[in-house]
């Protein structure tokens, strides 16, 4: 493991199965970018002038996962961080898989997109809800 001054840095690069994933920061660190991806795919529909990218699918899935979990739990999230993260990562992977079926990307490994969606949802949840003590 790489040394980091941020205590939770290692959790963001790991998925539930325990191996590291390549997670680009293009969508994983900026909630506004993930929301734009979400709006472009789910609200307005894909723009034919701009191709669907792996980051767009993963970012939109991550954003939707966090919002779906908030809606399902009625904004009363359990006080168990690990439970919340596991639930959100599961939703993100399911959403990314659904988007990959709708918008196939033949030149991209789908595992990278699924892992990126999981990690992006984890980051977004932590930025919005979790303050480590």
DAGI-V438136 format. One line per field, one symbol per residue. psi: psi as a letter, one per 30 degrees, with the letter a starting at -180 (. if undefined). burial: b if it has 9 or more other C-alpha atoms within 8 Angstrom, else e. A space follows every 50 residues. Layout:
psi: ???
burial: ???
This chain:
psi: kkkkfkfgefffgkaffglkkjjkfefffjeeeeeeeeeeeeeflkkffk lkleeeeeeeeeeeeeeeeeeeghgiklgjeeeeeeeeeeeeeeeeeeee eeikjfgkkfeeeeeeeeeeeeeeeeeffkjk.
burial: eeeeeeeeebebbbbeeeeebebeeebbbbbebbbbbbbbbeeeebeeee eeebbbbbbbbbbbbbeebbeeeeeeeeeeeeebbbbbbbbbbebbbebb eeeebeeeebebbbbbbbbbbbbbbbeeeeeee
